[in-house]
Amino acid sequence: MPEHLDSAGALARTVLALDPPDGRAPVVGVSGFGGSGKSTLAAQLHQHLPGSMVVPGDEFLRSRPPTGRSQDWSSVDRDRLADQVLEPAQRGTAQAYQVWDHDTAAPGPWVSLVGATAVIVEGLGLYVPTLVRLFDLRVWVDVDLDTATARGMWRDEHEYGNAQADLWSGVWRPNDADFFERYRPDRAAHVLYAPPISTRSGAPGPVSR
């Protein structure tokens, strides 16, 4: 049964209690629906774990923003994520990964992972059969789909000034729903994380499933 946590500090203690072989850095996955708060949690966890490094899943999208409908978030380049980050980290040999170059619409500059005390990978569509074994700890941000979508839409419009309602309703929410039904990533998780209710004016607060 997964553990239920509601603070980044408690999650950090869970990470510190991990004991990967050969003293290598633990590999932590943070996944959830779009708008659920994955990047926020990853940033908070990073603050609690000195020397840790966050790998944003957006750097492994084949197109940004993703515009294609699929049942498995096929826009995520899982092969590159495994080759550059997850498999080397599991061997204790993680060196670097490429970020997405908007100018060339292809992988571009390299970011070092050398010396990371923990590798935190956050993003969509992480917990598929080919990748689950590569995470020492799998965290699912436990916010229901309707709330996560509403939060994501509010954030894009009010914080980023980039309302993307058509993509949210026509692509991202359906992709999330199909992926969840197909893979049940919540059941693959070691931890179900319930974020605190948002206090931002007008922003819908998360509801733990």
N, C-alpha and C positions, 0 to 999 in steps of 0.2 A: 504494500500500500504506500502511496506517496505521502511525503511529509507536507503538512500545511504550514506555511510561514507567511508573516505579514510585515516583515521589516528587512531592510537590506543588511542590517547588522546581524540579525539571526542567520540570514543566508550566508554571510561572510564567515560566520563561525562554522557553518556546515562545510563550506569549502576548505577551511583551514583544517578540519578534521579528516579530510581525505588523505589517503596514504598511497599515492601512485607508486609503482615500482621504480627502483633505481633513483629515487629522489627527484624525478622529473616534475615539472610544473603541471598541475591539474588542468584539464580542459573542461570548461564549463559552457554549456549551451543555455541561452536565454531565448525562448521562442514564445509566440502567442499570435493572436490575430493582429492585423494592421490596426494601429491606434490603441493597442492595449497597454502600451508603456514599456516595451522591450528595451528601447535605447535608454530611457530614463533609468530603469532598473540596472542595466549594465553599467551606466555611468556612476550610479550610487555604489554599486558593488566594487567598482574600480577604486573609489575613494576609500572604501573600507579595507582594501587589499593592496597595500603599498607594493609597487613594483609590478602589479598586474597590467595587462594590456588588453584593450577591447578591439575586437575585429568586427566591424560593422558588416552585416550581411548584405547591405545595399551595394557594397563593393563587388559583390559576386552576382549581381543581376546582369543578364545579357542585354537588357535594355532598361534605361532609367528615364522616366518611370516605366514599369512594366505595363504593357497595353494588351497582352494576349490572354484570352480565357483558357484555363486549363484546370484539370482536376488535381494536379500535383505541383502547382507552382513551378511549371517547367521553365520559367524565365530565370530561375536560380541555377547558376552554373555549379552544381554540386561536385562535379569532377574536379574543377579548379580549386574549390574550397577544400576538398579532401587532399588534393596533391600538394597545395601550397601551405595549408595550415593544419588540418586535422591529423593526417597521417604522420607528418614530421613531428608534431607536438606529442603524439602518442609514443613516438620513439625517443623523445627527448632531444630532437635535433631541429626544432623549429628555427628557421632563419629569417624569412621575410615573406610577404605576400604583396600582390599588386592591387593598387586601388584603381577605380574606374576613371578613365580619362574621357571627360565630356567632349573634348575637341575631336578626338579620333573615334569616339564611341567604341572603345576597346580597352582591355587592361593596359594600365600605364605604369606610373612610378611605383617603386618598391618601398614598402614600409618594414622596418626591422622588427623582429620579435625576439631578438637575442636578449637573454637575461630576464625574460618575463617570469615572474613568480607564479602567475596564473594566466592562462589564455582564455578570455571570455569572448565567446562568439555569439552575437545576437542577430536574430533575423527571422524571416519568414521561412516556412517549409523546411526546417532543419531535421525534424525527426521522422526520417524515412528509413526503411530497413537497411539501406546501404550505408547510412551514416550513424545510426544510434550507438553502435558499439564504439565509436570514436570519441564519445563524450564520457568523461568520468562522472559528471553530474549534469543531469538534464532538468532544466527549470521551465515550467510552463506558466506564463503570466495569466492567471485565472480570472479573466474578464470576459463576460459573455459577448457574443458576436455583435448584437445590436448596440450595446454600450460602447464597445471598442470602435465600431464603425462611426458612431455619432461623435466620439471623442476625436477620432482621426479627421473627420470632416471639419469639425470646429477648429481644430489646431491648424489645418491647412489654410482655412479661410481667415481666421482671426490672428494667428501668430505668424504665419508665413506669408499671408497675403496672396495665396495661390489656391483659390478654391478649385477643387477637382471633383466636383460632385458626380459627373458622368462616369469618371473612372472608378470612384468608390462604389457607385450603385451598379455599374455595368460590368466591372471587371474584378476589382479587388475584393469586395464583399462576397460575390459568388465564388471566386477562387478560394477564399478562406473557408467558406461553407463546404465546398466540395472536398478540399484537402482534409478538413476536420472529419468529415464523414468517412473518407477513405482510409485515413491513417490513425485517427484518434490519438493525436499527439499528447493529449492530457494523460492518457493511460501509459504512454511511454516515459513520462516524466518521473523523476525521483522526488521533485518538489513542485507543489502547486503554490504559487505565490499570489497573494491577494494584495494589490497595492492600495494605499490609503485613498479615500475619496477625495477627488479634486476640490480645491477651494477657489479655483479661478472663476471669476464672474461669468456666468453663462455657460461654462463648460460642464457637460454631463459627467457625473462621477461614475467610477467603475463599480460594478456589482460582481462579487465573487460567485462563480457558478456553484 
